[in-house]
Amino acid sequence: MAAPIIRVGNTDKEVSKDLCQFVIDKATSSIQERGTFTVGVSGGSLVKYLCNGLPSSKTDWTKWRIFFCDERHVPYDNSECTYTLYKTGLVDKVGMPPENIFPINPDLSVEDAAVDYEKKIRLVFPETDIPRFDLLLLGMGPDGHTCSLFPGHQLLEEKTRIISPIKGKADIVQRVLEGKEEVLLPAARVRPTNGDVIWYLDKGAASKLKNI
Ligand SMILES: O=C(O)[C@H](O)[C@@H](O)[C@H](O)[C@H](O)COP(=O)(O)O
């Protein structure tokens, strides 16, 4: 792998401008070469950078196909839904055909939504086992996570599936409450010398606990 290229902007505006110019250049060359531009996007600050900079750009939006590198399993009207942020902040603004953006189906279970999403991707990349997108735009969180893949998570070892479901807190709840970790996770260090610790969990978060 070639060494990473690092580009630093002095302000958010500069970062957005530089990034969006790169995306548009990539879109132009992909559309020229193959007739479409397939791009995967993430959530977080990337949404702001893209939605601020892209709408005023010149490109053939009908040739774009937007997928999600990670997405939260929430209804479209939830403020945490990355799809809706791009739909309102980009797709609707530029008049891109709504079928050119591919959301997950939050009405399905997390597992079924992952299977369904893989099918959606394969329809756009019918001739290949491992789809190759023209561009994948990833963000990184303060702990180094990307695509909802957190440090030490077992999904980091996944080598075959192209889409995997990840159940938010279930793994970490199990580690905090039942793990035998040498270095305790922050939440596992809540140990009052005088008083109780009470966890209120929804079913999903509690789903990996063995001792309840
Ligand atoms: O669930 C995720 O993994 C996030 O949605 C991810 O897509 C986001 O890119 C990072 O969390 C970075 O976010 P910031 O750019 O806001 O730091």
The ligand as a Tripos MOL2 file, in Angstrom:
@<TRIPOS>MOLECULE
LIG
   17    16     1     0     0
SMALL
NO_CHARGES

@<TRIPOS>ATOM
      1 O1        -20.5430    5.3640   13.5970 O.co2     1 LIG1
      2 C1        -19.5190    5.8020   13.1010 C.2       1 LIG1
      3 O2        -18.4700    5.1420   12.9840 O.co2     1 LIG1
      4 C2        -19.5460    7.2330   12.6610 C.3       1 LIG1
      5 O3        -20.7460    7.6160   12.0950 O.3       1 LIG1
      6 C3        -18.4970    7.4900   11.6460 C.3       1 LIG1
      7 O4        -19.1070    7.4260   10.3970 O.3       1 LIG1
      8 C4        -17.8550    8.8520   11.8050 C.3       1 LIG1
      9 O5        -17.2590    9.1320   10.6220 O.3       1 LIG1
     10 C5        -16.8380    8.8920   12.9040 C.3       1 LIG1
     11 O6        -17.4830    8.6500   14.1280 O.3       1 LIG1
     12 C6        -16.0860   10.2110   12.9670 C.3       1 LIG1
     13 O7        -16.9310   11.2390   13.3120 O.3       1 LIG1
     14 P1        -16.4010   12.7380   13.3420 P.3       1 LIG1
     15 O8        -15.9330   13.0410   11.9780 O.co2     1 LIG1
     16 O9        -17.6260   13.5420   13.7200 O.co2     1 LIG1
     17 O10       -15.3210   12.7900   14.3580 O.co2     1 LIG1
@<TRIPOS>BOND
     1     1     2 2
     2     2     3 1
     3     2     4 1
     4     4     5 1
     5     4     6 1
     6     6     7 1
     7     6     8 1
     8     8     9 1
     9     8    10 1
    10    10    11 1
    11    10    12 1
    12    12    13 1
    13    13    14 1
    14    14    15 2
    15    14    16 1
    16    14    17 1
@<TRIPOS>SUBSTRUCTURE
     1 LIG1         1 GROUP 0 **** ****
